[in-house]
Amino acid sequence: MKVTLVDIEQPKTLFHLLDTFKGPVFCGGMDLRNNQDLKSMICGMTAPGKSIPQLELTVPEAGDVSRLLRFMRDGCGTAA
């Protein structure tokens, strides 16, 4: 499932969550799980202390999608 997240206020917490997913989490065709270089690049595209404005992910596992949407629902960003 393709999920677009907007206004990600806690990217480190999000990336930690993604590392625990059962299946891959693709961003730009690359798996974000345990990919520190890609995470650093994404965080480096925003000003320090600012939220990530938008991140499009492909998450194939239904259980992982549920966990991601719950994370966003709990106030860490918005799913579009």
N, C-alpha and C positions, 0 to 999 in steps of 0.2 A: 504494500500500500504506500502511495506517495503522500507524505504529510509535509505541509509547509508551516513552519513555526515562525512566529513574528514576535519581536520585542522580548528576546530571551535575556532576562535580567540576571540569571545565575548560570552562566555558561559552564563553569567548572563543575557545578552540581549536575548539570545536564550531561556533560561528557562522562562523569563518573557513572551515572545511571546507564548510559549507552554501553559502557564497558561490561556491564553485567548482563546484557541481553543475550538470549540463547542463539539468535541468528544474527546475520550481518546487518549493519546500518549504513547504507550507501549515501554518500554525498558527493556529487560530481563523479560518480562511477567508482569511488574508492570507499572501502570500509573504514568507518570512523572508529570502530572498536579497537582500543589499544594502539591507536595511530597518533602518537604525540605530535609528530610533525604537522599533520593535517589540522589537528586541534589548535596548535599554536598559530598556524597560518590564519585560520578562521578568526581566532580571538585578536590577532594582530591587525585585522582589517577594520577594527572599530577603535574609537578613542578610549584610552584607559578610563575605567569606571563607567563606561556607557554600555548599554545593552546591545546584543547582536540584533540588528533590525529584522533580518529574515534569513531563514535557513531551510532549504528544501531537502528532505530526507526520504529515502525509500527504505521501508521496513517490511520485509516479507513475513515475519512471524506475527500472527494475530495477537498472541499474548504480549509480545513486545510492544505492539501498537497500543494496546490497552494501558500498559505501564507508562508509555510516553504521554498519552493523552491525560492520564491521571496526574502526572507530574506537572503538565501545563495547566490543568484545571486548578491545581493547588496554589496557583499564583506565581509561577516561575516564568511565565510567558503566555503566549496566546497561540492556539492552533487555528490556522485558517483553512 
